Amino acid sequence: MIDDDGYRPNVGIVICNRQGQVMWARRFGQHSWQFPQGGINPGESAEQAMYRELFEEVGLSRKDVRILASTRNWLRYKLPKRLVRWDTKPVCIGQKQKWFLLQLVSGDAEINMQTSSTPEFDGWRWVSYWYPVRQVVSFKRDVYRRVMKEFASVVMSLQENTPKPQNASAYRRKRG
C-alpha cells in the first residue's frame, strides 16, 4: 500500500523503561541498529499495526507496554536510490511513519526477538535517550531527531519520577 507520492505507510516504535532509556535493536545478521518499525496493512489502523509489529519484532503484547504518546504528524524519509526497487509498481521511494512511544511495564525477560520465522532483530540493549539519533543509519537520522524531540518531555518526566538511591555516592563506591 503505497501512497500517490511513493511513500509506504509505516509505524515506528520507541520503547522506554522507567529510567528513561530506550530499547535499541540490532538488525538480524547486520551491524546496524534501529527502533522497531513496520508497514501498515490495508484496513489496519496505525495503532493496530504498532501492536502487531511490536509482537512480531520484539515479542511484546499489549499487557507488556503502555502507550505514552504518538507523533502528531506523519514523518517521512526517502530511501537512498540504491535501496529503491525500481522494478516494482508502484515504486516505493520512502516511508511515511506514525511513531508511538511505549513504556515497558513488564520485565525485560518478556522481550523475545524470535517470535517470527524471519526475525527482524537478533539483539537489543537499553541506551540513553538521545543515543539513537547519532547512531541510526544516515537517511533515517532526521526522522529520529524529530521523533525524539517530540517525545523528550514525556520521557524526561518519567526520569524525574524514578526514585533515586538514598546515598548515591556510597552506591558508586560499592560498585567500583
C-alpha positions, 0 to 999 in steps of 0.5 A: 500500500503505497501512497500517490507520492511513493511513500509506504505507510509505516509505524515506528516504535520507541520503547522506554523503561522507567529510567528513561532509556530506550530499547535499541535493536540490532538488525538480524545478521547486520551491524546496524541498529534501529527502533522497531518499525513496520508497514501498515496493512490495508484496513489496519489502523496505525495503532493496530499495526504498532501492536502487531509489529511490536509482537512480531519484532520484539515479542511484546503484547499489549499487557507488556507496554503502555502507550505514552504518546504518538507523533502528531504528524506523519514523518517521512524519509526517502530511501537512498536510490540504491535501496529503491526497487525500481522494478516494482509498481508502484515504486516505493521511494520512502516511508511515511511513519506514525511513531508511538512511544511505549513504556515497558511495564513488564520485565525485560525477560518478556522481550523475545526477538524470535517470535517470527520465522524471519526475525527482524532483530537478533539483539537489543540493549537499553541506551540513553535517550538521545543515543539513537539519533547519532547512531541510526543509519544516515537517511533515517537520522532526521526522522529520529531527531524529530521523533525524539524531540517530540517525545523528550518531555514525556520521557524526561518526566518519567526520569524525574519520577524514578526514585533515586538511591538514598546515598548515591555516592556510597552506591558508586563506591560499592560498585567500583 
